[in-house]
Amino acid sequence: MRNVLKFMISAFAPLVAVGVSVAPNGPPAWAYGTSTSEAASPGDHSATASSAEVRAGQKPQAAPDNGLKHLPGSNFEFTLAQISNSFGPADWYPGDHPQMPPIVAHGRRPDVLACSFCHYPNGKGRPENAGIAGFPAAYFIQQMNDFKNGNRKSAEPRKYNTNVMIHIAKGMTDDEINEAAEYFAKMPWTPWIKVVETDTVPKTRLSVGMFLPLEGSGKEPLGERIIETPTNAEATEALRDPRSGFIAYAPFGSIEKGEVLVTTGAGKTTPCGVCHGTDLKGLGPVPGIAGRSPSYLVRQMYDMQQDARHGMWSELMKPVVSKLSEEDMLDIAAYTSSRTP
């Protein structure tokens, strides 16, 4: 690992003095799952999570639905309350993953939610959080410690679940972090997102940081955004189906432009393969980025550029992203997300 780090540092050295390119309108709302109509103060990290469960995105139901729900291919049935239990959510397909350690399956009351609640038992996650399956254990542990030590925040103060993660990380023991890291590292990242280039996108509504299609509402111009929506909104939002993936709508030409940036640097950055491997599937302790959520990838690049993330890996990445415009980040994410993991 030491040799890998030495190589990375030497590769990035020419970029260290480059100035930061700041998006004129603040964090890209489409990547952070926020509304452009709300005011934001970039760099304000004053929001805190007094109760992780309250801030996990649970919302009261107008009329309780106690009926049993089903998913194709599963032998289990659960109520909505069981499905959304943040200290032991439904596990529809236990055969799809190794046996979960207690911290992943149930968390620890009152403040440490089950990892499987947000990231699913298979580690796939959703656009508003992170797909963590296949992350190297060492990288996972470092990120949890960065959350815990105040080195990892969000450039978008309305990204509430970043504060949830900070709260959870501070409540976890080293043994629990290690158990979760080893568990998710065992599962390879597999196809989960289909990137589709288009100039229009279904009209959507925001639900806890995730864009959901509005049925019967037609389409709207995509513009310079990537919009990730579930392939089956009900299966994802209500039933939390860990086998139901996502479509990422990206502007025409973004994949091709992203390929140039990723493979050559285009004079703005270091080719991604230097650290993430020529196939973008990871290299040693460096995580893979092929086939990952484009929203997540853009958030991380922007957070690093805006100095919201620190720690070893973030410091190595800052000169890499310093010259990138928001359009560049979009193009890079479109290309990397379109690659087969």
DRENMIVEX-693850 format. One record per atom (N, C-alpha, C): atom name; x, y, z. Coordinates in steps of 0.05 Angstrom, whole numbers. Layout:
N
CA,X,Y,Z
...
***
This chain:
341
N,17,-24,0
CA,0,0,0
C,17,25,0
N,40,25,14
CA,58,48,16
C,68,55,-12
N,75,35,-29
CA,85,40,-56
C,63,52,-73
N,38,42,-69
CA,15,54,-84
C,12,83,-78
N,13,90,-52
CA,10,118,-43
C,32,135,-55
N,57,125,-54
CA,80,141,-65
C,75,147,-94
N,66,127,-109
CA,61,130,-137
C,39,151,-142
N,17,149,-126
CA,-5,168,-129
C,4,196,-123
N,19,200,-102
CA,28,227,-95
C,46,239,-117
N,64,222,-128
CA,81,232,-149
C,65,239,-175
N,44,223,-180
CA,27,228,-203
C,11,254,-201
N,3,261,-176
CA,-14,284,-172
C,2,309,-168
N,28,307,-162
CA,44,330,-155
C,41,354,-174
N,41,349,-200
CA,39,372,-218
C,13,388,-216
N,-7,376,-204
CA,-33,389,-203
C,-38,405,-177
N,-20,403,-158
CA,-25,414,-131
C,-30,444,-131
N,-16,459,-149
CA,-18,488,-148
C,-42,499,-163
N,-58,482,-175
CA,-81,490,-191
C,-103,502,-174
N,-116,523,-184
CA,-138,536,-169
C,-163,520,-171
N,-182,526,-153
CA,-207,511,-151
C,-228,524,-170
N,-242,507,-185
CA,-264,517,-201
C,-290,513,-187
N,-302,535,-178
CA,-326,533,-161
C,-351,537,-178
N,-371,519,-175
CA,-396,522,-189
C,-409,548,-180
N,-418,565,-199
CA,-428,592,-192
C,-454,591,-175
N,-470,570,-177
CA,-495,569,-163
C,-495,550,-140
N,-471,543,-130
CA,-470,525,-107
C,-471,496,-116
N,-474,478,-97
CA,-474,449,-103
C,-495,442,-124
N,-489,424,-142
CA,-508,415,-163
C,-532,401,-150
N,-555,413,-151
CA,-579,402,-137
C,-585,374,-145
N,-581,368,-171
CA,-588,341,-181
C,-571,319,-169
N,-546,325,-162
CA,-529,305,-150
C,-534,301,-120
N,-543,323,-107
CA,-548,321,-78
C,-577,315,-71
N,-594,313,-91
CA,-622,307,-85
C,-636,329,-70
N,-630,354,-78
CA,-643,377,-64
C,-658,393,-85
N,-675,411,-75
CA,-692,428,-92
C,-677,454,-97
N,-678,463,-122
CA,-665,488,-129
C,-680,512,-119
N,-705,507,-109
CA,-721,530,-99
C,-714,537,-70
N,-699,520,-56
CA,-692,525,-29
C,-665,539,-27
N,-663,557,-8
CA,-638,572,-4
C,-618,553,10
N,-593,556,3
CA,-572,540,16
C,-548,557,21
N,-533,550,41
CA,-508,564,48
C,-485,545,46
N,-472,543,23
CA,-450,524,19
C,-429,528,41
N,-420,506,52
CA,-399,507,72
C,-410,508,100
N,-436,511,103
CA,-448,512,130
C,-453,483,139
N,-438,474,158
CA,-441,447,168
C,-453,446,196
N,-469,466,203
CA,-478,469,230
C,-500,449,237
N,-514,438,217
CA,-535,419,222
C,-524,394,235
N,-538,384,256
CA,-530,360,270
C,-553,341,271
N,-546,316,276
CA,-567,295,279
C,-570,288,309
N,-590,298,321
CA,-594,292,350
C,-605,264,353
N,-619,254,333
CA,-629,227,334
C,-627,215,306
N,-610,195,303
CA,-605,184,276
C,-631,173,265
N,-648,161,281
CA,-672,149,271
C,-691,170,260
N,-693,193,273
CA,-711,214,264
C,-702,225,237
N,-675,227,234
CA,-664,239,210
C,-659,219,188
N,-668,195,191
CA,-662,174,171
C,-682,175,148
N,-700,194,148
CA,-718,196,125
C,-744,182,129
N,-750,172,153
CA,-776,159,158
C,-797,181,158
N,-820,175,148
CA,-842,194,148
C,-868,181,157
N,-884,195,173
CA,-909,183,182
C,-928,177,160
N,-944,156,163
CA,-963,148,142
C,-991,158,151
N,-1005,169,131
CA,-1032,180,137
C,-1050,158,147
N,-1049,135,135
CA,-1066,112,143
C,-1048,88,145
N,-1045,76,168
CA,-1027,52,171
C,-1035,30,152
N,-1016,19,138
CA,-1020,-4,120
C,-1007,-28,133
N,-1023,-46,145
CA,-1012,-69,159
C,-1013,-94,142
N,-1019,-91,116
CA,-1019,-115,99
C,-992,-125,94
N,-990,-151,88
CA,-965,-164,82
C,-957,-159,52
N,-932,-152,48
CA,-922,-146,22
C,-905,-168,11
N,-903,-170,-15
CA,-888,-192,-27
C,-870,-181,-49
N,-849,-195,-56
CA,-832,-189,-78
C,-827,-215,-94
N,-825,-213,-120
CA,-820,-236,-137
C,-793,-250,-129
N,-794,-276,-127
CA,-769,-291,-120
C,-763,-293,-91
N,-779,-280,-74
CA,-774,-281,-45
C,-795,-299,-32
N,-785,-315,-12
CA,-804,-332,3
C,-815,-318,28
N,-808,-292,30
CA,-816,-278,55
C,-838,-258,49
N,-851,-249,70
CA,-870,-228,68
C,-868,-210,93
N,-871,-184,88
CA,-867,-165,109
C,-887,-143,108
N,-893,-130,130
CA,-909,-106,131
C,-891,-82,124
N,-903,-60,118
CA,-888,-36,113
C,-872,-27,137
N,-883,-32,161
CA,-869,-25,185
C,-844,-42,188
N,-845,-67,182
CA,-822,-84,183
C,-801,-77,162
N,-811,-70,138
CA,-793,-62,117
C,-777,-37,124
N,-790,-18,137
CA,-777,7,143
C,-766,9,172
N,-762,-14,185
CA,-751,-15,212
C,-721,-9,210
N,-713,14,220
CA,-685,22,217
C,-666,7,235
N,-677,-9,253
CA,-660,-26,270
C,-665,-56,265
N,-670,-62,240
CA,-675,-90,232
C,-694,-91,208
N,-687,-77,186
CA,-704,-77,162
C,-707,-104,149
N,-728,-107,133
CA,-733,-132,120
C,-709,-141,103
N,-704,-167,104
CA,-683,-179,87
C,-697,-197,68
N,-704,-187,44
CA,-720,-202,25
C,-705,-227,14
N,-679,-225,9
CA,-664,-246,-4
C,-639,-253,11
N,-642,-267,34
CA,-618,-273,50
C,-597,-290,36
N,-606,-304,15
CA,-587,-320,0
C,-569,-304,-19
N,-574,-278,-21
CA,-559,-261,-39
C,-533,-250,-27
N,-530,-254,-1
CA,-507,-242,13
C,-498,-260,35
N,-473,-255,46
CA,-464,-271,69
C,-481,-265,93
N,-478,-280,114
CA,-492,-275,139
C,-484,-247,150
N,-503,-231,156
CA,-498,-204,166
C,-489,-204,195
N,-468,-190,201
CA,-461,-186,230
C,-483,-169,243
N,-486,-170,269
CA,-507,-155,282
C,-508,-125,276
N,-485,-112,273
CA,-485,-84,268
C,-497,-77,240
N,-494,-95,221
CA,-505,-91,195
C,-535,-98,195
N,-542,-119,208
CA,-570,-128,208
C,-588,-112,226
N,-578,-103,249
CA,-595,-91,269
C,-585,-64,280
N,-560,-58,275
CA,-549,-34,287
C,-547,-37,317
N,-548,-15,331
CA,-548,-15,360
C,-562,10,370
N,-584,5,384
CA,-600,28,394
C,-584,43,415
N,-588,69,417
CA,-609,85,404
C,-599,99,378
N,-574,101,373
CA,-564,119,352
C,-551,105,328
N,-544,80,330
CA,-530,67,308
C,-550,50,292
N,-560,62,270
CA,-579,48,253
C,-565,23,240
N,-581,4,232
CA,-571,-19,217
C,-560,-9,191
N,-536,-18,184
CA,-524,-11,158
C,-542,-19,136
N,-556,-41,139
CA,-573,-52,118
C,-598,-35,113
N,-604,-17,132
CA,-627,0,128
C,-624,19,104
N,-602,33,103
CA,-597,52,81
C,-583,39,57
N,-564,21,63
CA,-547,10,42
C,-556,-17,32
N,-578,-28,43
CA,-589,-54,36
C,-570,-76,46
N,-581,-100,51
CA,-564,-122,60
C,-542,-129,40
N,-547,-123,15
CA,-526,-130,-6
C,-507,-107,-11
N,-510,-85,4
CA,-492,-62,0
C,-496,-46,-25
N,-518,-50,-39
CA,-522,-35,-64
C,-529,-6,-60
N,-545,0,-39
CA,-552,27,-34
C,-570,40,-55
N,-574,66,-51
CA,-591,81,-70
C,-577,108,-76
N,-587,123,-96
CA,-572,148,-104
C,-568,168,-81
N,-586,168,-61
CA,-583,188,-40
C,-562,181,-20
N,-553,155,-20
CA,-531,148,-2
C,-508,137,-18
N,-499,113,-12
CA,-476,102,-27
C,-479,72,-30
N,-470,63,-53
CA,-467,34,-57
C,-440,27,-46
N,-439,10,-25
CA,-413,5,-11
C,-404,-24,-15
N,-419,-41,-28
CA,-410,-68,-34
C,-384,-66,-51
N,-365,-83,-43
CA,-340,-83,-59
C,-320,-62,-52
N,-326,-44,-33
CA,-306,-25,-24
C,-284,-40,-9
N,-259,-35,-14
CA,-238,-48,2
C,-242,-42,32
N,-237,-61,48
CA,-242,-58,77
C,-226,-34,88
N,-201,-31,80
CA,-185,-9,90
C,-197,18,82
N,-207,20,58
CA,-219,45,50
C,-245,51,66
N,-261,30,69
CA,-286,33,85
C,-280,42,113
N,-260,30,126
CA,-253,37,153
C,-243,66,155
N,-227,74,135
CA,-217,102,135
C,-240,122,133
N,-259,116,115
CA,-282,134,112
C,-299,136,137
N,-303,114,150
CA,-318,115,175
C,-303,132,196
N,-277,129,198
CA,-262,145,216
C,-261,174,208
N,-262,179,182
CA,-264,207,173
C,-290,220,182
N,-312,205,179
CA,-338,215,189
C,-336,220,219
N,-325,201,233
CA,-323,202,263
C,-306,226,272
N,-284,231,258
CA,-265,251,267
C,-270,279,256
N,-292,282,241
CA,-299,308,230
C,-285,315,204
N,-272,295,191
CA,-258,299,166
C,-275,296,141
N,-299,286,145
CA,-317,282,122
C,-344,294,127
N,-351,315,112
CA,-377,328,114
C,-388,331,86
N,-408,348,83
CA,-419,353,57
C,-418,382,50
N,-413,389,25
CA,-413,416,16
C,-441,427,14
N,-461,410,16
CA,-489,418,15
C,-501,414,42
N,-507,436,57
CA,-517,433,84
C,-544,419,86
N,-559,418,64
CA,-585,404,65
C,-582,374,61
N,-558,364,56
CA,-554,335,53
C,-554,323,81
N,-578,320,92
CA,-581,312,120
C,-569,285,126
N,-569,266,107
CA,-560,240,115
C,-529,238,118
N,-515,259,109
CA,-487,260,115
C,-484,264,145
N,-500,281,157
CA,-500,285,186
C,-509,260,201
N,-527,245,188
CA,-535,219,200
C,-511,200,201
N,-496,199,180
CA,-472,182,179
C,-451,190,200
N,-448,216,203
CA,-429,226,223
C,-438,217,251
N,-464,219,256
CA,-475,211,282
C,-472,181,286
N,-477,165,266
CA,-474,136,268
C,-445,128,272
N,-427,140,256
CA,-399,134,258
C,-388,140,286
N,-397,162,298
CA,-387,169,324
C,-397,149,345
N,-420,136,339
CA,-431,117,358
C,-421,89,356
N,-406,83,334
CA,-396,56,329
C,-369,51,342
N,-365,27,351
CA,-339,19,362
C,-321,11,338
N,-295,10,344
CA,-276,1,323
C,-283,-27,313
N,-290,-45,332
CA,-297,-72,324
C,-322,-73,306
N,-341,-56,311
CA,-365,-55,294
C,-359,-45,267
N,-342,-24,265
CA,-333,-14,239
C,-318,-35,223
N,-301,-49,237
CA,-285,-70,223
C,-304,-92,213
N,-323,-100,229
CA,-342,-121,221
C,-358,-113,196
N,-367,-88,196
CA,-382,-78,173
C,-365,-77,149
N,-340,-68,152
CA,-321,-65,130
C,-316,-92,117
N,-310,-112,134
CA,-304,-139,123
C,-328,-151,109
N,-352,-146,120
CA,-376,-157,108
C,-381,-146,80
N,-381,-119,78
CA,-387,-107,52
C,-364,-112,31
N,-339,-115,41
CA,-317,-120,23
C,-319,-147,10
N,-333,-166,22
CA,-336,-193,12
C,-353,-194,-14
N,-370,-174,-18
CA,-389,-175,-40
C,-379,-158,-63
N,-375,-169,-86
CA,-366,-153,-109
C,-388,-135,-118
N,-380,-112,-129
CA,-399,-93,-141
C,-408,-104,-168
N,-434,-107,-172
CA,-445,-118,-197
C,-464,-98,-209
N,-471,-101,-235
CA,-488,-81,-249
C,-513,-74,-233
N,-518,-48,-231
CA,-540,-38,-214
C,-553,-13,-227
N,-538,0,-245
CA,-547,25,-257
C,-544,24,-287
N,-565,31,-302
CA,-563,33,-331
C,-563,62,-339
N,-542,70,-353
CA,-539,98,-362
C,-552,101,-389
N,-571,120,-392
CA,-585,125,-417
C,-581,154,-425
N,-569,159,-448
CA,-566,186,-458
C,-592,196,-471
N,-600,220,-464
CA,-626,230,-474
C,-626,261,-471
N,-646,274,-483
CA,-649,303,-478
C,-674,309,-463
N,-690,289,-457
CA,-713,293,-440
C,-714,271,-419
N,-727,276,-396
CA,-728,258,-374
C,-756,258,-362
N,-766,236,-352
CA,-792,237,-338
C,-793,258,-316
N,-815,272,-314
CA,-817,291,-292
C,-816,275,-265
N,-803,287,-246
CA,-799,272,-221
C,-807,289,-197
N,-809,275,-174
CA,-813,288,-148
C,-790,278,-130
N,-783,294,-111
CA,-762,287,-92
C,-774,273,-68
N,-762,250,-61
CA,-771,235,-38
C,-746,227,-22
N,-741,242,0
CA,-718,236,17
C,-692,235,1
N,-688,255,-16
CA,-664,257,-32
C,-662,240,-56
N,-684,227,-63
CA,-684,209,-87
C,-706,219,-106
N,-699,219,-132
CA,-718,228,-153
C,-736,204,-161
N,-762,208,-159
CA,-781,187,-167
C,-799,198,-189
N,-804,182,-210
CA,-820,190,-232
C,-849,197,-224
N,-859,218,-235
CA,-887,226,-231
C,-904,213,-253
N,-919,193,-246
CA,-935,178,-266
C,-955,197,-280
N,-955,195,-307
CA,-975,210,-322
C,-968,239,-325
N,-944,248,-317
CA,-938,276,-317
C,-920,284,-341
N,-914,265,-359
CA,-899,271,-382
C,-869,275,-377
N,-856,289,-395
CA,-827,293,-393
C,-819,322,-392
N,-794,327,-385
CA,-783,354,-385
C,-755,353,-395
N,-744,376,-403
CA,-716,377,-413
C,-697,368,-391
N,-677,352,-398
CA,-658,343,-379
C,-638,365,-373
N,-629,379,-393
CA,-609,400,-389
C,-583,387,-380
N,-567,402,-365
CA,-541,393,-356
C,-544,380,-328
N,-557,357,-328
CA,-562,342,-304
C,-559,312,-310
N,-555,297,-289
CA,-560,268,-290
C,-582,262,-270
N,-603,250,-279
CA,-625,243,-261
C,-627,213,-258
N,-623,204,-234
CA,-625,175,-228
C,-653,169,-216
N,-666,150,-229
CA,-693,142,-219
C,-694,112,-217
N,-710,101,-199
CA,-713,72,-197
C,-726,61,-222
N,-718,37,-229
CA,-732,23,-251
C,-761,16,-243
N,-765,13,-218
CA,-792,8,-207
C,-795,25,-181
N,-809,47,-183
CA,-810,66,-161
C,-822,54,-136
N,-844,39,-138
CA,-856,27,-114
C,-838,6,-101
N,-825,-10,-118
CA,-807,-31,-107
C,-784,-18,-92
N,-775,5,-101
CA,-752,18,-87
C,-761,34,-63
N,-781,52,-67
CA,-789,70,-46
C,-803,56,-23
N,-823,41,-29
CA,-840,29,-8
C,-829,2,1
N,-820,-15,-18
CA,-813,-42,-11
C,-783,-46,-7
N,-767,-27,-14
CA,-738,-28,-11
C,-727,-54,-23
N,-734,-59,-48
CA,-726,-83,-62
C,-696,-81,-69
N,-679,-98,-58
CA,-650,-97,-64
C,-643,-109,-90
N,-662,-119,-106
CA,-656,-129,-132
C,-666,-109,-154
N,-679,-88,-146
CA,-690,-69,-165
C,-671,-45,-168
N,-659,-42,-191
CA,-638,-22,-195
C,-648,5,-205
N,-631,19,-220
CA,-636,47,-227
C,-629,53,-255
N,-642,73,-266
CA,-635,85,-292
C,-623,112,-287
N,-601,118,-299
CA,-588,145,-297
C,-591,158,-324
N,-607,179,-326
CA,-610,194,-351
C,-588,215,-353
N,-572,214,-374
CA,-550,233,-377
C,-552,247,-404
N,-541,271,-407
CA,-543,286,-432
C,-529,271,-455
N,-539,275,-479
CA,-526,264,-503
C,-497,274,-504
N,-479,255,-510
CA,-451,262,-513
C,-435,262,-488
N,-448,260,-464
CA,-434,261,-439
C,-415,237,-435
N,-424,214,-444
CA,-407,190,-440
C,-381,193,-457
N,-384,202,-481
CA,-360,205,-498
C,-341,226,-487
N,-352,249,-478
CA,-335,269,-467
C,-322,260,-441
N,-337,244,-426
CA,-326,234,-401
C,-304,214,-406
N,-306,199,-427
CA,-285,180,-433
C,-258,194,-438
N,-259,217,-452
CA,-234,232,-457
C,-222,241,-431
N,-239,252,-413
CA,-229,261,-387
C,-218,238,-370
N,-232,216,-370
CA,-224,194,-353
C,-199,180,-363
N,-196,178,-389
CA,-174,162,-399
C,-149,179,-405
N,-152,205,-410
CA,-129,222,-417
C,-124,244,-397
N,-145,252,-382
CA,-142,276,-365
C,-149,301,-379
N,-146,302,-406
CA,-152,325,-422
C,-139,351,-412
N,-116,349,-400
CA,-102,372,-390
C,-114,384,-365
N,-135,372,-355
CA,-149,383,-331
C,-145,366,-306
N,-139,341,-310
CA,-138,322,-287
C,-120,299,-293
N,-117,281,-274
CA,-102,257,-277
C,-120,235,-287
N,-112,219,-307
CA,-129,197,-316
C,-138,179,-292
N,-163,173,-291
CA,-174,159,-268
C,-161,131,-263
N,-152,119,-285
CA,-140,92,-284
C,-114,91,-268
N,-101,114,-264
CA,-76,114,-249
C,-81,103,-221
N,-103,109,-209
CA,-108,100,-182
C,-130,79,-180
N,-151,82,-197
CA,-174,64,-196
C,-171,39,-214
N,-148,37,-227
CA,-144,14,-245
C,-153,20,-273
N,-140,8,-293
CA,-146,14,-321
C,-175,7,-327
N,-186,-13,-313
CA,-214,-21,-317
C,-233,-6,-298
N,-222,12,-282
CA,-238,28,-262
C,-251,11,-241
N,-241,-14,-237
CA,-253,-32,-217
C,-238,-32,-191
N,-220,-13,-187
CA,-205,-11,-162
C,-177,-22,-165
N,-160,-12,-147
CA,-132,-21,-148
C,-122,-21,-119
N,-118,-45,-108
CA,-109,-47,-80
C,-130,-34,-61
N,-121,-15,-45
CA,-140,-3,-26
C,-157,19,-38
N,-153,25,-64
CA,-169,45,-78
C,-195,33,-88
N,-218,45,-83
CA,-243,33,-91
C,-248,35,-121
N,-264,16,-131
CA,-273,18,-159
C,-294,39,-163
N,-295,50,-187
CA,-315,71,-193
C,-332,63,-217
N,-326,40,-230
CA,-342,31,-253
C,-369,22,-243
N,-390,32,-257
CA,-417,23,-252
C,-429,34,-226
N,-416,53,-213
CA,-426,65,-188
C,-445,88,-195
N,-460,96,-174
CA,-480,118,-177
C,-467,144,-187
N,-476,155,-209
CA,-464,181,-218
C,-470,204,-199
N,-493,203,-186
CA,-499,224,-166
C,-479,223,-143
N,-473,199,-134
CA,-454,195,-112
C,-426,205,-120
N,-418,197,-144
CA,-391,204,-154
C,-388,234,-156
N,-408,248,-167
CA,-406,277,-169
C,-406,290,-142
N,-422,280,-123
CA,-422,291,-96
C,-394,290,-84
N,-381,267,-87
CA,-354,264,-75
C,-334,282,-88
N,-335,284,-115
CA,-316,302,-128
C,-321,331,-119
N,-346,339,-118
CA,-352,367,-110
C,-345,372,-81
N,-351,353,-63
CA,-344,356,-35
C,-314,359,-31
N,-298,343,-46
CA,-269,346,-44
C,-260,373,-55
N,-271,381,-77
CA,-263,406,-89
C,-270,430,-71
N,-292,428,-56
CA,-300,450,-39
C,-289,447,-10
N,-271,428,-6
CA,-256,425,19
C,-275,415,42
N,-296,401,34
CA,-314,390,55
C,-304,362,64
N,-287,350,48
CA,-275,324,56
C,-245,327,60
N,-236,314,81
CA,-207,314,87
C,-198,285,91
N,-176,280,103
CA,-167,253,107
C,-149,246,83
N,-135,223,86
CA,-115,214,67
C,-124,214,38
N,-146,199,33
CA,-155,196,6
C,-166,222,-6
N,-179,238,10
CA,-190,263,1
C,-167,282,-7
N,-146,283,9
CA,-124,301,4
C,-110,293,-23
N,-109,267,-28
CA,-98,258,-53
C,-115,266,-77
N,-141,266,-73
CA,-160,272,-94
C,-163,302,-100
N,-159,318,-81
CA,-164,347,-85
C,-150,359,-109
N,-124,355,-113
CA,-112,366,-137
C,-123,354,-163
N,-134,330,-161
CA,-145,316,-184
C,-170,329,-194
N,-187,339,-174
CA,-213,351,-182
C,-212,381,-183
N,-190,393,-176
CA,-189,422,-172
C,-196,438,-197
N,-189,428,-220
CA,-195,443,-245
C,-221,435,-259
N,-235,416,-248
CA,-259,406,-261
C,-283,425,-257
N,-297,430,-279
CA,-322,444,-277
C,-345,425,-270
N,-368,435,-264
CA,-391,418,-258
C,-397,400,-282
N,-394,411,-306
CA,-400,395,-330
C,-379,373,-333
N,-354,379,-326
CA,-333,358,-327
C,-340,335,-308
N,-349,342,-284
CA,-356,321,-265
C,-379,305,-275
N,-399,318,-287
CA,-422,304,-298
C,-412,284,-319
N,-395,293,-337
CA,-386,276,-359
C,-370,252,-348
N,-352,257,-329
CA,-337,236,-317
C,-355,215,-304
N,-375,224,-290
CA,-394,206,-276
C,-410,190,-296
N,-419,203,-318
CA,-434,189,-339
C,-418,166,-350
N,-392,172,-356
CA,-376,151,-368
C,-370,129,-348
N,-360,136,-324
CA,-353,115,-305
C,-377,98,-297
N,-400,111,-294
CA,-424,96,-287
C,-434,77,-309
N,-427,84,-334
CA,-435,67,-356
C,-417,43,-360
N,-394,42,-346
CA,-376,19,-349
C,-386,-5,-333
N,-380,-28,-343
CA,-387,-53,-329
C,-369,-58,-305
N,-381,-60,-281
CA,-364,-64,-258
C,-352,-92,-257
***
